[in-house]
Amino acid sequence: MSPLNISLADLIARLDEELPDANNLARISEAHLHAQTLSDLGDQLIDHYVVKAKQAGASWTEIGDAIGVSKQAAQQRHTPAAFERFTNLNRHSIVLAQEAARTHKHDFIGTEHILLGLLGEPQGLAYEVLMAKTESEQRIRDAIEEAMPPAGQKALRGHIAFRPESKEAIEQASRASADLGHDWVGTEHTLLGLIRAEGSLAAQILRNLGFTSDELHETVKTEISKRVAARDK
């Protein structure tokens, strides 16, 4: 059985279906983007279990042995940092933000890419909040595309850095979680982080769509209370 039940044939068939009229060179570029996304998801998967292993008392030497690298290499690459308390859905939204940056051939991950990542995770509370207000995913995507910088010349290989305002939004997401007394950082907190990074492009887009920081805070607080109450019944 291949990982996640995905075979090479499945990936080829999907790419061919997405680009029926493209030549082989265009398909190489798209295949590279898909490969990088799979790699990013793999890193997130490893990080998830590294956090769990550390919480259970495993040493960096043991974790390095499990990965097949030295203690130092494991610690440098997988030390829990900004995304330690992120939920799986929220981590996936960050991977989608990275993919959005590559797709647009940008050499940075901006808050606009993070907002696109939230739109790509329909199971997240952020998506529900966005849809409840705007009633149109396409309306939000159009607003992002209109505000987004022009595409670059070619997709960046390897790591893509977060812009300062994106780092601020991620920090604000953690603060929003703490403000609400939560021990996790979900997509809803990232949405709050984006609008709290007031000078960011995503904050501008959200304000233009009719959102305010205070309103979002109260909406998220109310929706989470509803979910907790429903769960406890």
N, C-alpha and C positions, 0 to 999 in steps of 0.2 A: 504494500500500500504506500503510495506516495504521500508526502506531507499535505494535510488538509484535503486529501482526495483530489488534488489537482495534478493532472498529467501535462507533459509537454504538448501532447496533441490537443488538449483542451485549450491551452494558452494560445497555440498557433491558430486554432479554429476561431477563437474569440477575436484575436487581432485581425485576422483576415475578414471577419464579418464586420468589424468596426471600420476597416479601411478597404472596402471592396475595389476602389478605383486607384489606389495608391500603388506606386512602383516599389521595387524592393528596397531602394535607398530610404524612402519615406518610412517603410515598415521597419527598417533597422533602427531609425531614430525612435519610433514609437516603442519598439521592443526594448530599447535601452531604458526608456522611461518606466516601462512596466517592471523591468528587472530591478531598477533602483527602488521602486515602491515595495516590491517583495522583500528586498534586502532591509529596507527600513522597518517593515512589519516584523521581520525576523529579529531585528535588534530589540524592538519593543517587546516581543514575546520573551526573549532571554531576560531582559530587564525585569519583567513582571515576576519571573521565578527567582531571580537573584534577590529581589526585595523580600520575597516570602522566605527564602533560605536564610537571609540575614536575620529576619524577625524570629526564625526558629532557632537561631544560635549558631549557624554554620560560620566557619572561618573563611577568610579570603583564600587561604591555601586550598581548602576543600572545594570552594566554588571554582577556583582556577583549574583544579584537577577535573572537575565535572565538565568544564568547557574545553579543556585541553590546552590551556595556556598557563603562564606563570602567575603566581599570586599578584605580582605587580601589574601585569597586563590586565588581569581581571578587575583589579581595584581601580585602575585608571579609566577603564572603559565603562564599567558598570556601577560606579559609586552612585547611589541614589542622590539625585539633585532636585532640580526644579519640578520634575514630573513624578516624584516619589508617591505622592498621594493622589495622582490622577487616576480616575476610573479607566477601565478598559475602553469604554466608548470614547472617553475624552482623549486617551492616548491615540486611538485610531483617528480621531479628528485631526490631531497634529500630524500624523502620517499623511493624511489627505491634504493638509496644508502644504506639506513638502512636495507632494505630487502636483498640486496646483501651481506652485512656483516653477517646477520643472516644465510642466506643460506650457506655461506662458514664457518659458525661457528666461526667467528672471534669476539673477545671481544673489537673491536675498529672499527671506521669508517675511513678508509684511503682514500687518494685521488684516489686510484684505484677503490674504491667502488663508489666514486662520478662520476668518468668517466663512470663506468657501468650504473649509474643512468641516465646520459645524453644520453647514447645509448638506454635506455629504454623509452625515450620520443621523438618519431620520429616527433612529431609536432613542436619541438623546433628548433630554428635556429642552435644551436650547432650541432644537428644531421645532418642537411643539410651540414654544413661546413665540418664535419668529412667525410661524404660520398663523397662530391665533391673532396676531396683530395685523399682518399684511395680507393674509389669505392667498398668498401667491409666492411660491418659491421662485418662479421665473422673474417676478418683479424684483426680488432681492438680487438674483444673479445679474440681471440687467444693470441694476444700480452699481454693483461691484465692477462689472466689466467697463462701464462708462467712466468710473473713477480710477480704474487701474492704470498704472504706467504702461507704455507701449511694450510689446513683446521684444525680447532680446534677439540676437542673431542666431544663437544656438543654445541648446539645453546644457546646463552646467553639469559636469561630471563630479561625482563624489559629494562631499558634505556641502550643504547650503546653510549659511549663517542666518540667524534671526536678526532683524533690524532692531535698533534700540527700543523703538516704540512697541515692538512685539515682545521683547523681554519685559518691558514695563507691564504690558497687558497680562502676561503670564504671572508676574508677581502680584498684580492686582487681583487675578483670579484666586490665588491662594489667600489673599487678604479678605476677599469677599466670602470665601468659605469660612474663614475664621470668624468674620463678623456675624455670620449666620449660625455659628456654633456647630459647624459640620466637621467631620473628621475625614472627609474626602473632597476632591476637587473634580466636579463633574463638568459636562458641557455647559450647564447652566451658569456655573461660576466663571467659565472662560468667556461666556457672552457678557457677563457683568464686567469682567476684566477688560474686555475690548472697549466698552463704552466709558469705563473709568479712565482709560488711557486717552484723555480728552483731546490731545493733539494728533491722535492717530487717524489714518484714513478710514479705518473701520468705524471709529466713533463718529466721524463725520457722516458716513453712509447711514449708520443707524439713526442718527438724529434727523437726517433728511427723510428717513422712512417713518418718522413720528415717534421714535423711542426716546425716553429720557432715563437717566441713571436711576433716579428715585423710583420711577414707575417699574423699571426692570427689577430692581431690588425687591419691591413689594410683590410683584408677580411671581418671581422665583420663590420667595418665602412662602407665599400662599400655595403654590403648586406642590412644593415639597411637603408641606403640612398635609395636603390632601392625600398625597401618596403614602405618607407614613400612617395616616389614619386608616386608609383602605387596607394597608398591609396588616395592621394590628387588629382588624376585625375578625 
